[in-house]
Amino acid sequence: MVIITGAAGFIGSVVTGALNSHGQNDLVLVDDFSREEKKANYTDKNYLALIDRDRFFDWLDKNHPSVDFIIHLGARTDTTEFDYSVFQQLNVDYTIQLWKCCSIHQIPLIYASSAATYGLGELGYDDRHDIVAKLKPLNPYGRSKNEIDKYLLQQDQQPPFWAGLKFFNVYGPNEYHKGRMASVILHAFQQINETGKMQLFRSHRPDYEDGQQLRDFVYVKDVAKVILWLMEHRPENGLYNVGTGQARSFYDLTDSTFKAMGKATNIQFIDTPIDIRDKYQYFTEANIGKLRKAGYDESFTSLEDGVTDYVKNYLSGKNYL
């Protein structure tokens, strides 16, 4: 039996579907299932049970002998939320409790960390353990993820296998419910349909042209492949970057969206809001050397191919994966 927390969400629902496609249907999905707009993410999936996140630990206490693996993707991910207590409860405390359960009962665990832990990238984007305590995340969300990484790295009692995945800029199907936190592609698709154009933040640094701010955009289908590979191969315990290893510009991303929609590119630039301007990242790129060294040799979907697949097969018909 495999448990997926955050299973009604973006990455969680895609991982659930990927497990189903590999013949694994003995799944227990954990989340807050009260949100109507997330139901389409999981209603067509095969699973044994839906467990509310607030009742999960009571359930796990009784059922842990039947659990083979836990994939913990449930979290508060709003980078515009500045009340740290929200993240302390849902991201930090919840994950620590889950870690303790997995350590006691010897259940393998994969959990979601984030590239948001790297802050402005002062120390680079290497998933080395020795820099975790020195990282300076830019917001409470990133801080909560880094606090978890720091805490778990200090624990002597551990699950038999564990991996903390530092996701970079994940995009793709099943993110309709995310609102303003959805990927730029979804926002571009909607804005282009409504106005015929897309607005991007202009650069406020002389070393970057407008629209040439760079991110490591990774397709959610590739993220699911990495997770399933880690479940099967169980390499060395630790933190792993999950990105393509190749930074691409917001201009490229948006241009690809226009092309996938069969429309002429029409990009306008607006000032980055003052309140986030000094915390705005101009570059992120995953060093995926550790993942490659562990044996993961699958290629990652190119930005152009990922955007085309997402737009044509999902966004255009509001389809789900």
GUFI-907398 format. One line per field, with one value per residue: x, y, z of N, C-alpha, C, O in turn. Coordinates in pm, whole numbers, plus 50000, padded with zeros to 5 digits. Layout:
n.xx	(X  ...)
n.yy	(Y  ...)
n.zz	(Z  ...)
ca.xx	(X  ...)
ca.yy	(Y  ...)
ca.zz	(Z  ...)
c.xx	(X  ...)
c.yy	(Y  ...)
c.zz	(Z  ...)
o.xx	(X  ...)
o.yy	(Y  ...)
o.zz	(Z  ...)
END
This chain:
n.xx	(50084  50054  50089  49979  50020  49861  49725  49508  49600  49816  50086  50062  49826  49901  50114  49970  49813  50022  50121  49894  49896  50108  50010  49960  49727  49660  49629  49632  49483  49558  49443  49298  48986  48775  48757  48590  48683  48905  48831  48814  49073  49120  48902  48881  49078  49230  49198  49229  49126  49012  49153  49108  49335  49355  49278  49460  49692  49590  49471  49703  49839  49694  49707  49966  50123  50052  50148  50359  50504  50544  50452  50500  50348  50182  50125  50130  50159  50168  50339  50294  50186  50239  50220  50384  50308  50112  50253  50422  50253  50129  50334  50584  50546  50368  50513  50732  50606  50519  50765  50868  50686  50740  51003  50989  50823  50955  50908  50952  51014  50932  50954  50831  51049  51180  51291  51271  51405  51658  51675  51806  51997  52254  52439  52449  52285  52297  52236  52364  52426  52573  52535  52281  52203  52295  52148  51929  51620  51362  51103  50830  50726  50943  51124  51000  51022  51298  51354  51249  51418  51663  51607  51549  51788  51942  51863  51908  51756  51593  51383  51392  51454  51485  51400  51433  51283  51384  51195  51195  51070  50775  50544  50231  49956  49655  49665  49469  49324  49489  49494  49635  49881  49937  50120  50317  50252  49983  49861  49942  49812  49544  49541  49620  49408  49207  49294  49471  49735  50035  50155  50468  50712  50933  51291  51485  51746  52070  52210  52036  51810  51475  51233  51414  51474  51555  51451  51436  51236  51027  50857  50559  50504  50756  50851  50692  50793  51052  50997  50872  51087  51273  51131  51147  51424  51565  51810  52100  52016  51878  51880  51751  51780  51517  51483  51531  51790  51857  51831  51574  51428  51164  51060  51101  50936  50681  50663  50661  50414  50235  50290  50207  49940  49881  49902  50016  50308  50281  50404  50409  50577  50585  50641  50811  50643  50699  50704  50799  51024  51293  51329  51306  51376  51626  51749  51740  51860  51868  52117  52160  52331  52365  52135  52170  52409  52315  52191  51975  51877  51699  51580  51480  51177  51175  51140  50982  50846  50711  50544  50389  50254  50112  49948  49803  49688  49573  49517  49372  49130  49054  49132  49218  49491)
n.yy	(49880  50220  50550  50873  51197  51518  51453  51547  51768  51949  51832  51597  51470  51409  51233  51029  50942  50855  50637  50473  50423  50256  50029  50030  50035  50018  50246  50503  50803  51119  51425  51757  51723  51890  52094  52189  52258  52102  51842  51718  51647  51401  51228  51044  50866  50555  50408  50304  50433  50752  50978  51221  51486  51569  51351  51165  51073  50928  50723  50614  50519  50293  50144  50115  49874  49780  49957  50037  50247  50602  50898  51219  51495  51692  52026  52371  52603  52868  53138  53400  53425  53548  53487  53310  53114  52960  52803  52676  52499  52340  52268  52232  52115  51905  51752  51677  51515  51311  51213  51108  50898  50739  50674  50529  50313  50220  50293  50368  50698  50971  51316  51649  51903  52220  52439  52693  52716  52801  53075  53377  53249  53278  53093  52923  52653  52392  52066  52000  51880  52020  52291  52357  52468  52723  52853  53111  53159  53343  53390  53306  53052  52925  52930  52756  52511  52485  52473  52226  52058  52110  52015  51738  51642  51638  51427  51121  50889  50740  50691  50380  50434  50756  51057  51397  51621  51881  52070  52252  52500  52387  52287  52223  51988  51975  52191  52378  52466  52630  52906  53227  53118  52936  52810  53020  52960  52871  53111  53271  53147  53196  53478  53545  53439  53608  53872  53878  53923  53905  53991  54051  54073  54346  54378  54489  54509  54577  54372  54192  54154  54269  54027  53824  53705  53413  53075  52740  52547  52275  51993  51854  51587  51477  51514  51331  51095  51093  51062  50807  50656  50690  50564  50300  50245  50349  50509  50657  50800  51131  51482  51589  51770  51853  51927  52048  52108  52303  52635  52852  53130  53359  53483  53293  53089  53209  53279  53022  52941  53110  53014  52746  52789  52876  53146  53483  53608  53833  54024  54224  54446  54504  54697  54535  54477  54701  54596  54337  54354  54364  54109  53946  53672  53636  53429  53080  52749  52411  52206  51897  51694  51513  51355  51239  51100  50917  50746  50807  50832  50926  51145  51490  51660  51894  52252  52363  52136  52049  52269  52277  52028  52060  52286  52212  51959  51974  52241  52366  52230  52225  51989  51705  51529)
n.zz	(50000  49915  50026  49945  50026  49996  49772  49628  49513  49284  49198  49346  49251  48991  49033  49156  48938  48773  48916  48904  48627  48613  48713  48985  49222  49484  49666  49912  49951  50077  50202  50223  50147  50100  49917  49640  49386  49346  49305  49054  49008  49124  49109  48900  48950  49060  49374  49720  49946  50071  50288  50530  50595  50861  51005  50946  51090  51303  51155  51037  51258  51320  51087  50990  50955  50704  50522  50257  50148  50169  50011  50050  49967  50041  50135  50242  49995  49922  49821  49873  50117  50434  50700  50917  51095  50977  50794  50971  51104  50895  50717  50854  51126  51066  50882  51037  51228  51058  50964  51204  51250  51024  51077  51317  51245  51028  50751  50415  50282  50076  50045  49977  49924  49831  49568  49651  49886  49828  49811  49691  49556  49647  49737  49530  49349  49451  49569  49810  50138  50325  50297  50369  50620  50588  50400  50269  50250  50071  50151  50381  50307  50167  50377  50560  50429  50424  50695  50759  50604  50737  50995  50953  50852  51074  51227  51394  51406  51143  50849  50656  50390  50253  50080  50010  49802  49605  49438  49136  48911  48863  48616  48446  48375  48583  48759  48780  49001  49146  49127  49162  49218  49025  48736  48512  48254  48252  48332  48120  47905  47972  47977  47718  47570  47660  47609  47397  47434  47643  47960  48101  48367  48352  48333  48607  48634  48506  48384  48277  48013  47935  48010  48002  48238  48420  48471  48601  48443  48489  48366  48492  48444  48416  48674  48814  48702  48809  49083  49089  48999  49207  49413  49328  49295  49513  49598  49757  50072  50114  50010  49698  49400  49177  48870  48534  48486  48313  48266  48150  47972  48072  47853  47648  47745  47734  47464  47355  47446  47306  47044  47068  47091  46846  46782  46711  46864  47129  47348  47634  47859  48207  48506  48773  49075  49347  49608  49586  49442  49529  49611  49402  49198  48956  48835  48832  48850  48845  48984  48881  48923  49138  49129  48877  48921  49101  48936  48775  48453  48268  48010  48022  47948  47685  47707  47502  47401  47628  47692  47460  47471  47711  47658  47423  47478  47727  47854  47646  47630  47887  48020  48227  48381)
ca.xx	(50000  50129  50014  50018  49958  49846  49685  49410  49668  49878  50183  50011  49730  49974  50186  49868  49783  50139  50121  49786  49937  50205  49940  49951  49597  49640  49674  49551  49501  49542  49436  49173  48902  48655  48759  48519  48758  49013  48777  48845  49211  49135  48782  48896  49192  49202  49256  49158  49055  49043  49166  49130  49468  49346  49257  49556  49785  49513  49460  49835  49871  49625  49726  50104  50184  50017  50201  50489  50575  50469  50496  50443  50347  50089  50189  50083  50261  50145  50457  50252  50138  50350  50198  50464  50241  50040  50351  50472  50157  50100  50454  50691  50502  50305  50619  50810  50527  50522  50900  50881  50610  50812  51124  50950  50764  51045  50837  51024  50947  50972  50878  50855  51116  51155  51401  51255  51501  51785  51673  51854  52101  52386  52527  52425  52167  52349  52163  52458  52372  52652  52497  52140  52189  52339  52060  51846  51497  51310  50966  50799  50712  51077  51183  50941  51081  51437  51355  51229  51543  51762  51567  51559  51928  52004  51803  51976  51655  51547  51319  51491  51491  51414  51450  51366  51294  51380  51130  51213  50944  50696  50424  50163  49814  49597  49692  49363  49274  49592  49475  49751  50002  49956  50237  50306  50189  49838  49822  49961  49704  49421  49556  49622  49271  49122  49342  49557  49874  50080  50241  50577  50788  51055  51410  51532  51890  52134  52268  51929  51713  51337  51184  51523  51491  51567  51405  51442  51098  51026  50723  50512  50515  50893  50859  50633  50888  51162  50946  50855  51221  51329  51061  51193  51569  51607  51953  52143  51923  51919  51810  51776  51717  51435  51466  51589  51932  51876  51746  51515  51373  51020  51023  51091  50818  50562  50666  50618  50271  50171  50304  50123  49802  49866  49883  50137  50360  50256  50445  50430  50651  50539  50734  50796  50593  50801  50710  50873  51132  51425  51334  51272  51486  51656  51808  51746  51893  51899  52230  52102  52441  52346  52033  52232  52506  52238  52153  51860  51930  51592  51587  51371  51101  51217  51039  50890  50760  50625  50441  50298  50170  50025  49849  49716  49620  49510  49458  49276  48999  49051  49140  49297  49581)
ca.yy	(50000  50345  50668  51000  51315  51623  51379  51624  51884  51950  51724  51476  51401  51356  51115  50925  50891  50782  50507  50395  50381  50148  49916  50038  50090  50009  50378  50578  50944  51203  51567  51823  51695  51973  52194  52140  52282  52005  51707  51660  51598  51265  51145  50936  50783  50431  50414  50227  50518  50894  51007  51363  51506  51584  51219  51072  51009  50823  50613  50554  50448  50163  50073  50122  49749  49755  50066  50007  50369  50726  51012  51334  51613  51789  52143  52504  52644  53006  53219  53535  53418  53588  53442  53189  53012  52871  52708  52597  52392  52249  52223  52188  52021  51788  51670  51618  51405  51202  51158  51025  50775  50657  50625  50427  50196  50185  50311  50458  50828  51079  51437  51764  52026  52321  52526  52819  52717  52858  53220  53444  53167  53326  52977  52836  52567  52258  51995  51952  51890  52107  52432  52376  52558  52857  52908  53224  53167  53479  53404  53205  52920  52871  52910  52636  52395  52474  52429  52081  51996  52119  51927  51597  51607  51625  51316  50991  50789  50772  50584  50297  50514  50883  51156  51527  51665  52026  52098  52385  52558  52278  52330  52116  51962  51959  52305  52478  52514  52703  53051  53309  53040  52848  52842  53131  52910  52877  53252  53321  53091  53268  53619  53553  53417  53722  54003  53865  53956  53859  54086  53996  54173  54392  54365  54607  54490  54604  54252  54110  54224  54242  53894  53725  53642  53270  52975  52600  52501  52129  51943  51773  51445  51439  51506  51203  50990  51093  51005  50662  50596  50688  50460  50169  50222  50384  50539  50710  50893  51270  51583  51582  51868  51801  52027  51998  52142  52404  52753  52912  53263  53378  53515  53165  53020  53276  53263  52885  52934  53170  52924  52629  52833  52918  53291  53564  53648  53973  54035  54358  54441  54593  54703  54442  54553  54746  54515  54211  54378  54332  53965  53876  53589  53653  53307  52954  52635  52295  52117  51763  51598  51407  51266  51163  51008  50811  50651  50850  50870  50968  51283  51577  51719  52030  52354  52376  52017  52046  52372  52235  51920  52117  52375  52146  51840  51996  52374  52401  52170  52214  51846  51665  51416)
ca.zz	(50000  49905  50069  49885  50086  49895  49651  49552  49458  49152  49178  49409  49165  48875  49082  49173  48805  48722  48985  48842  48493  48632  48771  49131  49260  49630  49711  50007  49920  50195  50169  50263  50030  50104  49811  49522  49263  49334  49294  48924  49009  49176  49100  48802  48988  49132  49508  49822  50042  50089  50430  50558  50653  51006  51065  50888  51184  51373  51059  51019  51381  51316  50961  50942  50907  50563  50438  50197  50108  50181  49930  50122  49881  50097  50195  50205  49899  49881  49849  49910  50255  50519  50837  50925  51177  50885  50742  51084  51132  50784  50649  50944  51229  51003  50822  51147  51282  50960  50970  51325  51227  50927  51141  51415  51178  50917  50625  50324  50270  49988  50078  49891  49965  49728  49527  49724  49996  49783  49816  49570  49496  49690  49753  49416  49350  49471  49675  49911  50274  50411  50283  50403  50735  50551  50298  50312  50169  50058  50204  50483  50247  50149  50510  50621  50364  50466  50835  50756  50556  50844  51105  50918  50834  51206  51301  51390  51374  51010  50772  50587  50274  50244  49985  50009  49663  49586  49310  49078  48866  48805  48543  48376  48403  48717  48846  48761  49131  49219  49121  49130  49236  48910  48655  48418  48131  48268  48331  47983  47824  48003  47940  47572  47524  47696  47562  47281  47470  47774  48030  48182  48442  48289  48415  48679  48648  48377  48325  48219  47931  47970  47974  48001  48368  48391  48568  48559  48429  48476  48339  48604  48408  48447  48820  48852  48664  48907  49208  49073  48991  49343  49487  49284  49305  49649  49608  49887  50138  50115  49932  49554  49312  49067  48765  48409  48479  48208  48286  48030  48001  48069  47715  47576  47796  47684  47318  47328  47471  47189  46930  47090  47072  46707  46779  46700  46995  47164  47489  47688  47985  48313  48618  48884  49190  49441  49730  49565  49346  49584  49640  49278  49147  48814  48782  48907  48765  48928  48961  48897  48922  49237  49076  48768  48981  49165  48832  48695  48323  48177  47963  48063  47838  47653  47737  47388  47393  47746  47678  47352  47523  47814  47597  47325  47530  47858  47873  47540  47659  48034  48050  48342  48360)
c.xx	(50088  50037  50068  49946  49957  49795  49579  49473  49733  49971  50130  49915  49798  50053  50089  49834  49898  50149  50012  49829  50041  50143  49925  49822  49569  49695  49577  49584  49466  49542  49319  49082  48776  48647  48703  48605  48874  48962  48812  48987  49220  49014  48796  49015  49145  49272  49171  49073  49101  49044  49191  49262  49465  49324  49366  49643  49715  49499  49592  49875  49812  49665  49871  50164  50157  50078  50341  50571  50484  50534  50424  50456  50252  50163  50109  50193  50251  50265  50422  50191  50255  50327  50268  50396  50163  50134  50408  50382  50150  50225  50556  50642  50446  50413  50705  50735  50529  50658  50917  50806  50685  50940  51093  50906  50844  50971  50917  50942  51013  50890  50920  50927  51092  51282  51388  51350  51630  51789  51716  51968  52241  52487  52511  52300  52210  52278  52256  52399  52446  52615  52355  52122  52226  52246  51969  51724  51437  51172  50939  50782  50849  51146  51131  51002  51226  51448  51336  51357  51648  51732  51593  51703  52000  51958  51882  51878  51587  51464  51426  51540  51415  51482  51365  51389  51278  51327  51161  51077  50862  50573  50357  50020  49783  49630  49583  49320  49369  49580  49603  49883  50026  50074  50209  50235  50037  49789  49836  49848  49575  49428  49556  49482  49184  49162  49426  49702  49908  50174  50344  50646  50910  51172  51443  51680  51956  52188  52163  51838  51572  51295  51290  51559  51474  51518  51430  51300  51096  50882  50682  50517  50655  50914  50804  50727  51002  51115  50930  50990  51285  51262  51117  51340  51627  51758  51988  52042  51973  51832  51850  51705  51635  51404  51528  51739  51962  51778  51698  51445  51220  50972  51006  50965  50691  50552  50618  50468  50192  50174  50215  49976  49775  49844  50018  50180  50341  50281  50467  50497  50598  50640  50705  50748  50704  50816  50781  50998  51268  51439  51308  51394  51503  51713  51791  51778  51939  52031  52177  52209  52421  52243  52090  52331  52436  52188  52035  51910  51823  51614  51466  51305  51150  51104  50936  50794  50663  50511  50340  50202  50067  49913  49750  49632  49548  49442  49350  49138  48970  49042  49233  49384  49549)
c.yy	(50125  50460  50790  51111  51428  51566  51451  51744  51858  51829  51592  51399  51342  51231  50999  50860  50811  50645  50417  50340  50271  50030  49918  50110  50083  50134  50434  50726  51028  51349  51628  51813  51781  52073  52136  52151  52183  51863  51640  51605  51451  51175  51029  50845  50657  50434  50332  50314  50662  50922  51156  51382  51519  51452  51120  51001  50905  50700  50539  50473  50307  50079  50066  49989  49720  49857  50033  50132  50488  50833  51135  51461  51720  51903  52268  52564  52790  53093  53363  53540  53449  53560  53307  53078  52913  52763  52620  52477  52291  52192  52161  52081  51893  51694  51604  51499  51284  51134  51064  50893  50681  50599  50511  50298  50150  50180  50405  50584  50914  51201  51553  51874  52125  52396  52663  52829  52789  53010  53281  53366  53211  53212  52878  52753  52420  52192  51929  51974  51994  52255  52461  52477  52702  52925  53016  53237  53308  53499  53293  53065  52854  52842  52781  52510  52375  52429  52279  52011  51997  52020  51780  51552  51586  51501  51186  50880  50829  50659  50502  50358  50645  50974  51282  51590  51816  52055  52239  52431  52455  52337  52209  52094  51951  52073  52413  52542  52612  52855  53124  53233  52940  52895  52959  53086  52916  53022  53311  53273  53169  53413  53636  53533  53540  53852  53996  53896  53897  53962  54011  54109  54214  54375  54497  54593  54508  54479  54156  54198  54188  54103  53787  53675  53491  53183  52836  52546  52350  52079  51844  51623  51393  51426  51372  51087  50979  51027  50855  50591  50585  50581  50322  50145  50258  50405  50592  50810  51036  51360  51571  51697  51796  51918  51970  52016  52246  52520  52808  53042  53262  53415  53385  53091  53077  53265  53123  52869  52993  53072  52801  52661  52876  53066  53362  53612  53798  53989  54181  54346  54546  54591  54593  54522  54582  54650  54382  54232  54337  54185  53881  53800  53611  53526  53193  52843  52521  52231  51976  51654  51483  51306  51179  51060  50891  50708  50690  50903  50909  51113  51360  51640  51861  52128  52362  52257  52011  52147  52331  52127  51974  52200  52297  52034  51860  52132  52405  52345  52160  52067  51821  51545  51307)
c.zz	(50000  49945  49996  49958  49983  49764  49570  49484  49324  49132  49233  49320  49042  48916  49104  49040  48747  48787  48927  48707  48497  48706  48921  49169  49409  49697  49814  49986  50042  50153  50244  50140  50024  49989  49681  49397  49244  49304  49162  48916  49049  49156  49002  48834  49060  49267  49604  49913  50031  50239  50448  50631  50805  51079  51027  50991  51271  51284  51047  51142  51380  51195  50912  50899  50759  50468  50389  50168  50131  50095  49986  50038  49933  50166  50162  50118  49857  49920  49884  50050  50349  50667  50853  51004  51091  50833  50853  51109  51018  50717  50745  51041  51170  50946  50929  51207  51188  50959  51090  51308  51132  50987  51238  51347  51056  50783  50536  50297  50165  50027  49989  49967  49851  49694  49592  49843  49958  49787  49685  49504  49533  49701  49638  49434  49355  49588  49775  50049  50357  50398  50332  50516  50701  50451  50356  50222  50175  50120  50305  50428  50230  50281  50573  50560  50406  50611  50844  50713  50667  50955  51071  50900  50967  51283  51283  51353  51243  50951  50701  50455  50283  50142  49998  49873  49651  49446  49264  49023  48790  48736  48482  48423  48552  48813  48837  48893  49199  49213  49086  49146  49123  48826  48560  48291  48141  48264  48190  47894  47846  47955  47788  47515  47548  47627  47435  47308  47607  47832  48113  48256  48362  48385  48483  48713  48512  48308  48269  48134  47975  47922  47976  48141  48349  48506  48512  48560  48403  48464  48447  48572  48436  48598  48869  48817  48765  49037  49199  49062  49129  49428  49455  49317  49441  49661  49747  49942  50126  50030  49784  49483  49206  48973  48639  48403  48373  48230  48153  48069  48002  47929  47635  47616  47734  47532  47279  47348  47355  47070  46945  47069  46928  46691  46768  46838  47016  47314  47524  47824  48082  48426  48719  49005  49291  49557  49711  49481  49401  49619  49515  49225  48997  48751  48880  48807  48854  48887  48987  48893  49020  49189  48963  48823  49049  49065  48748  48561  48221  48133  48014  47941  47811  47685  47625  47381  47511  47735  47571  47400  47622  47751  47511  47385  47662  47866  47770  47565  47808  48075  48167  48306  48462)
o.xx	(50184  49922  50190  49823  50043  49818  49561  49408  49707  49939  50151  49921  49757  50058  50122  49826  49876  50182  50035  49803  50062  50214  49881  49809  49468  49791  49455  49699  49359  49628  49250  49100  48682  48541  48762  48601  48936  49042  48837  49018  49316  49023  48729  49049  49035  49392  49058  48963  49212  48947  49284  49297  49563  49348  49363  49666  49776  49513  49596  49938  49872  49658  49896  50250  50231  50062  50431  50694  50362  50654  50303  50560  50243  50253  50032  50307  50319  50288  50509  50150  50359  50405  50218  50424  50150  50098  50438  50430  50164  50222  50609  50691  50474  50404  50745  50795  50540  50667  50973  50857  50692  50981  51162  50946  50806  50970  50949  50819  51136  50768  51030  50874  50991  51370  51483  51373  51703  51895  51669  52028  52336  52606  52554  52219  52167  52260  52232  52331  52389  52658  52314  52033  52194  52264  51935  51723  51458  51129  51015  50818  50869  51217  51207  51029  51271  51539  51399  51401  51715  51821  51652  51737  52106  52008  51918  51913  51530  51473  51539  51654  51297  51603  51242  51504  51173  51403  51154  50975  50877  50505  50419  49969  49869  49625  49604  49285  49333  49650  49672  49985  50124  50122  50094  50165  49971  49689  49753  49794  49505  49331  49498  49443  49097  49076  49450  49785  49821  50262  50310  50641  50983  51152  51431  51731  51903  52210  52198  51794  51552  51318  51259  51662  51389  51540  51442  51248  51156  50795  50762  50533  50672  50985  50864  50739  51043  51187  50970  51005  51345  51329  51134  51376  51729  51827  51913  51990  52094  51725  51966  51585  51676  51311  51572  51808  52079  51657  51773  51408  51155  50860  50907  50895  50604  50443  50545  50403  50094  50073  50155  49896  49662  49776  50121  50096  50380  50191  50537  50476  50572  50716  50589  50807  50791  50928  50820  51070  51349  51548  51292  51502  51407  51724  51823  51729  52037  52054  52152  52180  52456  52262  52061  52335  52489  52148  51995  51976  51852  51662  51362  51373  51165  50987  50816  50674  50547  50396  50219  50082  49950  49796  49629  49517  49472  49320  49248  49038  48874  48956  49317  49353  49613)
o.yy	(50135  50467  50808  51118  51432  51623  51419  51814  51756  51737  51487  51276  51236  51135  50885  50738  50710  50547  50298  50224  50200  49942  49819  50231  50134  50130  50416  50768  51012  51393  51559  51887  51749  52131  52047  52063  52181  51773  51520  51525  51383  51055  50926  50758  50653  50461  50295  50276  50691  50892  51212  51303  51485  51441  51005  50881  50805  50587  50416  50368  50213  49956  50015  49989  49645  49845  50005  50126  50478  50856  51151  51526  51828  51879  52270  52576  52832  53119  53440  53646  53382  53603  53204  52961  52796  52645  52502  52366  52170  52080  52053  51968  51784  51572  51488  51395  51170  51011  50955  50788  50561  50488  50410  50189  50054  50079  50516  50581  50930  51191  51554  51930  52114  52414  52742  52938  52834  53070  53241  53413  53185  53232  52763  52779  52337  52253  51817  52073  52049  52336  52577  52562  52794  53043  53014  53317  53381  53613  53196  52968  52741  52743  52705  52414  52262  52355  52213  51915  51896  51951  51707  51438  51524  51473  51149  50787  50937  50545  50548  50336  50647  50968  51277  51611  51872  52064  52334  52403  52437  52424  52103  52173  51921  52055  52526  52660  52671  52925  53087  53276  52866  53007  52992  53165  52962  53053  53391  53350  53204  53465  53731  53603  53572  53932  54098  53896  53846  54013  53918  54225  54130  54358  54604  54655  54459  54480  54049  54304  54089  54067  53670  53610  53447  53214  52817  52506  52303  52118  51760  51541  51278  51336  51309  50992  50869  50945  50782  50480  50483  50514  50238  50036  50202  50328  50572  50894  51061  51320  51546  51718  51693  51995  51855  51949  52275  52503  52810  53061  53176  53383  53370  53035  53003  53243  53106  52793  52935  53051  52756  52574  52908  53109  53309  53651  53879  53970  54253  54249  54660  54495  54562  54626  54499  54625  54319  54136  54280  54140  53760  53858  53606  53517  53206  52843  52533  52204  51939  51538  51369  51185  51059  50946  50780  50598  50616  51006  50925  51195  51302  51670  51939  52090  52367  52276  51973  52115  52348  52133  51939  52184  52313  52015  51774  52138  52464  52405  52096  52027  51905  51470  51203)
o.zz	(50077  49902  49987  49954  49895  49658  49452  49406  49260  49057  49173  49314  48994  48840  49073  49030  48679  48720  48904  48676  48398  48755  48980  49150  49457  49773  49804  50001  50101  50077  50320  50043  49951  49965  49621  49311  49137  49281  49157  48828  49013  49182  49017  48754  49114  49275  49573  49952  49987  50309  50389  50719  50871  51199  51070  50980  51309  51330  51047  51129  51432  51199  50803  50811  50696  50346  50468  50164  50116  50103  49969  50038  49875  50246  50066  50162  49763  50038  49922  50097  50343  50752  50809  50982  51127  50828  50830  51133  51040  50666  50720  51038  51220  50961  50915  51235  51232  50954  51078  51347  51156  50952  51240  51386  50988  50712  50581  50290  50163  50040  49933  50063  49782  49778  49589  49895  50046  49766  49578  49407  49460  49676  49648  49523  49275  49693  49820  50074  50451  50479  50336  50509  50777  50420  50474  50128  50271  50139  50314  50494  50274  50295  50633  50631  50424  50647  50927  50777  50689  51004  51150  50929  50972  51392  51172  51279  51233  50996  50686  50414  50315  50120  49996  49834  49684  49349  49341  49086  48669  48791  48468  48503  48634  48934  48881  48895  49301  49286  48991  49093  49125  48843  48532  48227  48048  48199  48147  47815  47751  47898  47736  47422  47466  47590  47371  47217  47677  47764  48187  48216  48309  48506  48422  48805  48411  48187  48218  48179  48045  47807  47954  48159  48273  48623  48391  48664  48307  48543  48489  48662  48475  48644  48956  48895  48801  49094  49290  49112  49162  49507  49543  49362  49481  49728  49842  49868  50127  49984  49752  49503  49152  48996  48637  48326  48346  48216  48055  48185  47941  47889  47562  47531  47688  47478  47182  47277  47309  47005  46848  47034  46893  46598  46809  46920  46932  47395  47453  47896  48044  48441  48748  49035  49316  49603  49810  49451  49328  49654  49524  49210  48920  48629  48998  48694  48928  48769  49102  48863  48990  49205  48956  48777  49054  49102  48658  48556  48102  48212  48045  47842  47904  47690  47651  47359  47495  47764  47590  47373  47617  47787  47523  47346  47705  47883  47804  47526  47849  48154  48200  48213  48463)
END
